[in-house]
């Protein structure tokens, strides 16, 4: 279930306690929370996020909507934020934590580029100490002995690597961020991408009710397929149905008409065995793209062409919408051979990211 109140501690002073006095921040610099209703705060966080992306991989893609996912009142049911301000009140560093699932807390760590090393190191230390305090808070609220902090870095961001290593994080996984061009003629790749069949497998959109909302039974089927498909995958933590739907609806690219189910139909009745959750990748410079947020196939149905069929579906859908690409992320060390499937279907790696983890012991309540 989604909690009515956050499991995090909202006051940075409580989390950091005496750390601020020994932080090494310049005189007059302060630690607090951002104001999502202040357009200057939101603009500044967007600027910091885009600068972080530009330095780490060569270009920026995020915008205001991505920032609001982290800091809005709606987002704060499962998140908390902290910022470091200079003597003039300008935000120089930003941390965000997300209560992703029982045992797994995501952490965003961004420090402005270009400020002196001594100052940026001090900002980084404050963000890490705050994240550890929040890990203890959310872990205690969930009744855990250990809380994982899961954060990421671009593969070429040496400054971030140095900070993460120094703060006790371990690099645990590499991810290929892949993209595939889409051409207009691929709109006919599957027939109607909303509903088509091949070799005893039906691929269809999640049903919609008269109100336009998706059928809850379909959503629950999709959630169960994903949980079953990923149960043995790297760093999988089970999410409740409510957590799953809440989180995916927060994505700025969320669209209900980008969720597909695959069902075996050569038995006594339809059997859900695969699913794909897609999103929109908006672009200010050209056509939008589609993105594969989740692709899951139950082990018992592998070898039936389900994954390939779902990928063909989102390609055809993207082409029909006038989009020029489909992106996705794949575990570079995946034992399922997913990377080989993607490569064979035209995907190429655009850039590389990494997962870094730290396990934090939780103090008894």
N, C-alpha and C positions, 0 to 999 in steps of 0.2 A: 504494500500500500504506500501511497505518497503521503508523507507526514504533513500535517497542517502547519507545523512550525519547523524551521530548519533545525537539523541536528548540530549545526556548527555554532561556535561562539561568535557573536556579531561584534563584540568590542575588541579591537586589536590590542588595547592596553592590557586586557585580561589575558589574552593569549600570550603576549610577549613578556609580560610582567617586567622583570628587571633588565631584560635584554636591551631595551632601547638606550639605557644609560651607558651601555658598553658597546653600542653599535658602531661607533666610528663615523656616524653621519655628521656632516658639517653643522655648525651652529645655526639654529633657526629652521633646520629641516624637520619635518613632522611626518608621523605615520597616522593614517586614518582610513576612511572608506570613501569611495567615489560616490557622487550624487548622480543617479541616472536621469534626473529631471533637469540637470544643468548641462546645457548644450556644449559648454566649453569643456567640461569634464569628459563628455562622450566623444567630442571631437579629438581631444588630446589622447584618450585611450585608443581611438581608431588610428591616430597617427603613430603611436608607439607600436601597435600591433603590425601595422603595415611596414614600419621601419624594421621590425624584427624579421618579418618575412623577406623583405628585400635583401637584408644582409645575409640571411641564412640560405636562401635558395636563388637569389638573383632578381626576383620580382615579387610584387605584392598582389594579393587577390582579395583579402578580407575587406569588409566595410562596416558601416554603422550597425547593420542588422546583426552581424557576428558579435559585436561588442554588447549589444543589448541582450543577446541570449545569456550572457554572463552576469550582467549588472541590473537588469530590469527587476521590478518587484515580482513579476511572475517567475523569473529565473531563480530568484533568491530562495524559493522553497527548497531547492536542492543545491544551492551554491552560496559561496561567500567570497567577498573581495577585500583586498587591501591595497592601498597606494602609498607611495612615498612622495611627499611634496617638498620642493625647495623653499627657500626663505621668502619667495614671492608667491607661493601657493601653487606653482605649476607642478603637475604630476611628472615625475622622473622615472618611476618604476611602478609596476602593477603585478599583483598576484591574484589568482582566482583558483578556488577549489570547488570540485563538483563531487557530490555524494553519488557516485555512479551506480554502485551496487554494494551489497553487503561485503565488506572486505576490500573494496577497490575505490580509491579516491583519486580522481584526476586533478592535476595541478598545472596551471599555466604560470610561467615565470618569465617576465619581460622587464628588461632594464634598458633605458635609453642608450643608444649608441652615441659615442662622441664625448661623453662626460669623462673626467679624469678617472684613471683606473682605480685609484684608492676610493673614490666616491662610489663608482659603480660596484666595486667589490662589497662595500658596506651595504649598499642597497640590496644586492643579491643575498647577503647573509641575513638581512632582516626578512626577506621574502621566504627563505628556507626555514628560518626559526618559526615564523608564523605558520607555515604549512605543517610543520611537525606538531605544533600546538593544536592546529585544527584536526590533524589526523588522530590525535589522542582524544579530542572532543567527540568526533563522529564515531570513532571506534568504541568509545565508552557508551555512547548513546545506543549503539547497535549491540552492545554486550559482547564485544570481541576482545581477545587477548592481544592480537596483532592487527594493525591496520596498514595496508599497502598504500604508498604514494606512487602513482603512475604518472610520469611526465614524459614529454617528448622533446626531441631536438632534431634539427636538420643535420644531415650527415656531414656537412662541411662547416658547421658552426663551432669552431674550436673554442671560442670564448665560453659558450654554453657548456661544452664538454668539460672544460676545466672547472667550472663552477659545480657542475653536477658531481664530478668525481670527488671534489673537495668536500662536498656536503654529504658524502656517504652513499650516493646513488650508484647503481651498477647498470651498465649497458646490457640489456637482455635480449633485444630483438631488432632486426632491421626490416624495414617495409619499403617495397617498391611502389611508388605512386605512378600509375600507368595511365596512358591515354590512347585512344583509338579514333582516327578520323571517321566521320560518317558522311556518306554521299547521298544525294537525293534519291537515287534509284534503289537504295536499300530500304525504302519504305515498303517495298514489295517482298522483303526478305521472308516474311512469315504469313502473308495474307493480312488479315486484321490482327494487329498486335493485342487488341483487347481480348480476343478469344480465338484460339486456333488449336489444332490437334496434330500430333504426329506420333506414329508407332505406339499407340496406346497411352499417350500422355497428353493431357489437356493443359494448356497454358491460358490463364484468364486473369483479368483484373479482379481485385477484391470487390465483392458486390457492394453496391451503394443503396441506401435507403431513400425514401421519398424526400427526406430532408437534405440529402446530399452527403450525409455522414455515412461512413462505412459500416457494413454489417458486422456486429460484434463477434458473432460466431466465426466469421472469416478471419477477423483479426486474432482471435484466440488460437485458431488453427495455425495461422502464420507464426505466431509467437512460439507455439509448441514445436513447430518444425525447426525454427531457429535454435531453440534451446537444445533440441535433440541433435541437430547437425553440428553444433559447436561445443558440445559437452566435453569433448576431449581435446579441444583446441587450446593453443597457448593462451594463458591468463584469462580464461573464461570464468566469469563470476555470474551466477544465475541472477537474473532480474525478475522481479514480479511482473505480471502483465501490466499493472498500472504504471510501474516505473518505466517499462519499455515504451508504452504508448506516449506517456508524458514527455520522455526525452526526445523521441523522434519528432514529435509535433513541434518542439522548440527549434528545430533546424530551420534556418531561413529559407532553404530550398524545398521544404516539405510540401508535397502534394499528394492527396489521397489517390489520384488517378495515376500514380507511379508505383503502386504496390500490386504485385502479381503472385498468384499461387499456381503451383504445378501439381496436378493430380493424376495418379494412375487410374485409367478408366477401363482397363481390360479385365477387371475383377467383378465381384458382385455389386460393388458400389464405388463411387469416387473416393480415392485415398490420397490425402494431401502428403506429398513427399518432398516438395521443394518450394522455395519462395525467393522473390527478389524485391527488395525495397529500394526504389530509386528516388533521386532528388533532382532539383534543377540547379545547375551551375550558371548563375547569371553573369553576363559580361557587359561592361559599359562600352567596349570597343568593337564588338561584333556580335555574331549569333550566340545565343545561349548554348549550353551543353547539358547533357544528362550525366548523372553520377550514380554508380552502384554503391549504395550505402551498405547493403547486406545482400549476400547471396548464399543460401544454405540448401543443402540436399541431404536427406537422411541416408545413412550408410546403406540401408537395405535397397535403396533405389539407385545407387551409383552404378554407372555403366549403362543406364537407360537413355542417356542423352538429355537428362533433365537440366543440368547446368548449362550446357551448350544451347538448349532451347530457350532458357530464360535470358541468356545473353543475347541471342538473336532477337528476342522480343523487345528488349530495351533499345537495341540498335534500330530496329524497324520503327519503334515508337519515336525515337529521337529524329530519325529521318522524316517521318510524317509531320513532325512539328517544326521542321526547318532548322534543326540544330546541326552543328557541324562536328560534334565529338561526344564520346562517352568516356568518362574517367572511372577509375577504381583504385583500390589499395589491395596489395597482396603481401602476405607474409613471405619474406625471402627464403625462410627455412621451412615452409609448409610441407608436411609429409604427404599431402593429398595430391600433389602435382598440379595445383591450380595455376601456378605461374606458366606451366607448359601449355595449358589450355588457352590462357589469355594470349600468350605469344602466338600460338597457332591461328588465333582468330584476329590478329592484327594489332594487338595492344603492344605498346613500347613504353619503357620506363622513362619518365620525364624528370623525376628527381627522387631522392632517397631520404627517408626519415628513420628515426630510431626511437625505441622505447627505453626509458631508464626508470628503474624501480628502487624504492627504499622501503623496508619493512620497519614500522615504528611500534615498539611495545606500548600497549595501552595501560595506563595506570588504573588500578581497581577503583570503582566508584565508591 
